[in-house]
Amino acid sequence: MTYTLITANRNYSSWSLRPWLLMTMLGIPFEDRIEPFTADSNYEAFRAFSPTGQVPVLLDGARTVWDSLGITLYLADRHEGVWPQDPAARAWAQCAVTEMHGGFSALRNDCTMNVGVRVKPKPMSAALERDVARIAELWAQGLDRYGGPFLAGPHFTAVDAFFAPVAFRVRTYGLDVGHAGQKWVDHMLGLPAMLAWEKDALTESWREAGHEAELLACGEIIADYRQA
């Protein structure tokens, strides 16, 4: 039976990108179902298919799997390639994934995901500076230890999927993640799957006022490539 992956707007939904990219890159077949954000709160509408009222959600027959990390762990039990084969790289990747899943709140709040724009950000808070510095450190560590071009070695794995939304944020806000980090960002943004996600983000017609307000709070929009 083919999975159904429920995600939201390509332009806004960083959490949706993670399992979509993971499954696409690993060649795991799925039906792509988009439920766009239509209001400041989509909780009640999304509760029709998600126990948390949030996306992403993976449907496997009668089974519902929710949360990007929950979906990743579920897929790892059923498909090769979700985690690196090398034990040291696997342990590092799993720690980095959980750090991304549970941390970097300043980056999430001060640099909201918006694929189709470029922003001159407001002066960084100390918390955001720490988040960006930690990301640069973490990426450089993985690339140096395991040889790249992906964060945990020669193959794309879940750790790349979890930081993929940050690659878009680095470009949107012009964040400095160091030479090694920027090289990884450039590599990621050139992947066919990332280009496909970006193309859909630029051409989708949905706008949601709450997400747009969050963007304006992050800084000055200096370019908008989204379809009017």
C-alpha positions in Angstrom: 0.0 0.0 0.0 1.3 3.5 -0.9 1.7 6.0 1.9 -0.2 9.3 1.9 1.9 12.3 3.2 -0.2 15.3 4.2 1.7 18.6 4.2 0.9 22.3 4.0 2.0 25.3 2.0 5.4 24.8 0.3 6.3 28.4 1.0 5.8 28.4 4.7 5.8 24.8 6.1 9.3 23.9 7.2 8.0 20.9 9.2 6.3 19.6 6.0 9.5 19.8 4.0 11.4 17.3 6.1 9.5 14.1 5.5 8.5 15.1 2.0 12.2 15.6 1.1 13.3 12.5 2.9 10.8 10.3 1.1 11.4 11.9 -2.2 15.2 11.6 -2.0 15.1 8.0 -0.8 12.6 7.0 -3.5 9.9 6.0 -1.1 6.6 6.2 -3.0 3.8 8.3 -1.5 0.6 10.2 -2.5 1.3 13.9 -2.0 -1.7 15.6 -0.3 -1.6 19.3 0.4 -3.8 21.0 3.1 -3.0 24.7 2.9 -2.9 27.0 5.9 -6.0 29.2 5.5 -6.2 31.0 8.9 -4.2 32.1 11.9 -5.3 28.8 13.5 -5.9 25.7 11.4 -6.2 23.5 14.4 -9.8 22.5 14.2 -9.7 21.9 10.4 -6.5 19.8 10.6 -7.9 17.8 13.5 -9.9 16.0 10.9 -6.8 14.1 9.8 -4.1 14.9 12.5 -4.4 14.1 16.2 -2.3 17.3 17.0 -4.1 19.5 14.5 -0.7 20.0 12.8 1.2 18.8 9.7 3.0 16.7 8.5 1.0 13.5 8.9 1.7 10.2 7.3 -1.1 7.8 6.5 -0.2 4.1 6.2 -3.4 2.3 5.5 -5.5 2.7 8.6 -2.5 3.9 10.6 -1.8 7.6 11.3 1.7 8.7 12.0 2.3 12.3 13.1 5.1 14.7 13.7 8.2 15.0 11.4 10.4 13.1 13.8 7.7 10.4 14.4 7.4 9.9 10.7 11.1 9.7 10.3 11.4 7.0 13.0 8.5 5.1 11.5 10.1 5.1 8.0 13.5 4.1 9.4 11.9 0.9 10.7 10.7 0.1 7.2 13.2 1.5 4.7 16.9 1.6 4.3 18.9 4.8 4.1 17.0 7.0 6.6 20.1 6.9 8.8 23.7 6.6 7.9 25.1 3.0 7.9 28.3 4.0 9.8 27.6 3.7 13.5 29.4 6.9 14.5 27.8 8.9 11.7 24.4 7.4 12.7 24.8 8.4 16.3 25.9 12.0 15.3 23.0 12.3 12.8 20.4 11.2 15.3 21.7 13.7 17.9 21.7 16.5 15.3 18.2 15.6 14.2 16.8 15.7 17.8 18.7 18.9 18.5 17.0 20.5 15.4 13.6 19.1 16.3 13.6 20.4 19.8 15.9 23.5 19.6 16.8 26.6 17.7 13.7 28.5 18.8 15.2 31.9 18.1 15.9 30.9 14.5 12.3 29.7 14.1 10.9 32.9 15.5 13.2 35.5 14.1 13.7 33.9 10.7 10.4 32.4 9.8 10.4 30.1 6.7 9.4 31.8 3.5 11.0 30.3 0.4 10.0 32.9 -2.1 11.4 36.1 -0.6 14.7 37.7 0.3 14.8 39.7 3.6 17.1 42.2 5.1 16.8 40.9 8.7 16.5 43.1 11.8 19.6 43.2 14.0 20.2 39.8 15.5 19.3 39.1 19.1 21.9 37.3 21.2 19.7 34.2 21.1 19.6 34.2 17.3 23.4 34.7 17.1 23.9 31.7 19.3 21.5 29.6 17.1 23.3 30.5 13.9 26.7 29.9 15.4 25.7 26.5 16.7 24.3 25.5 13.3 27.5 26.6 11.6 29.5 24.6 14.2 27.3 21.5 13.9 27.3 21.5 10.1 31.1 22.0 9.9 31.6 19.2 12.4 29.5 16.7 10.4 31.0 17.7 7.1 34.6 17.4 8.4 34.1 14.1 10.3 32.2 12.3 7.6 33.6 13.8 4.4 30.4 15.3 2.9 28.9 16.4 0.6 25.9 15.6 2.9 26.0 16.3 6.7 26.7 12.7 7.7 28.7 11.5 4.7 28.3 10.7 1.0 24.6 9.9 1.1 21.5 12.0 1.9 19.9 11.0 5.2 17.4 12.3 7.7 19.8 14.8 9.1 19.9 16.6 5.8 16.1 16.5 5.6 15.8 18.0 9.0 18.1 20.9 8.3 16.8 21.5 4.7 14.4 24.2 5.9 17.4 26.0 7.4 19.1 26.0 4.0 16.1 28.0 2.6 16.3 30.3 5.7 20.1 30.9 5.1 19.3 32.1 1.6 16.2 34.1 2.6 17.9 36.1 5.3 21.5 36.0 4.2 22.7 34.2 7.3 26.4 33.5 7.7 26.9 29.8 8.4 30.6 29.7 7.5 32.4 28.4 4.4 31.6 24.7 5.0 28.0 25.4 5.9 27.4 27.6 2.9 28.8 24.9 0.6 26.3 22.4 2.1 23.5 25.0 1.6 24.4 25.5 -2.0 24.6 21.8 -2.6 21.2 21.3 -1.0 19.5 24.1 -2.9 20.7 22.5 -6.1 19.1 19.1 -5.5 16.3 18.4 -7.9 13.9 17.7 -5.1 14.6 21.0 -3.4 14.2 22.8 -6.7 10.9 21.1 -7.2 9.7 22.2 -3.7 10.9 25.7 -4.4 9.1 25.8 -7.8 5.8 24.8 -6.1 6.4 27.4 -3.4 6.8 30.2 -5.9 3.8 29.2 -8.0 1.2 28.4 -5.3 -1.5 31.0 -4.9 -2.1 30.7 -1.2 -1.3 33.5 1.2 -1.9 33.4 4.9 -2.1 36.6 6.9 -0.5 35.3 10.0 2.6 33.9 8.2 2.9 37.1 6.2 2.8 39.2 9.4 5.5 37.0 11.0 7.6 37.6 7.9 7.2 41.4 8.1 8.3 41.2 11.8 11.5 39.5 10.8 12.8 42.4 8.6 12.5 44.3 5.3 11.5 42.3 2.2 13.9 43.3 -0.5 12.8 40.8 -3.2 9.6 38.7 -3.6 9.7 36.0 -6.3 6.3 34.5 -5.6 3.6 34.5 -8.1 1.3 37.4 -7.6 
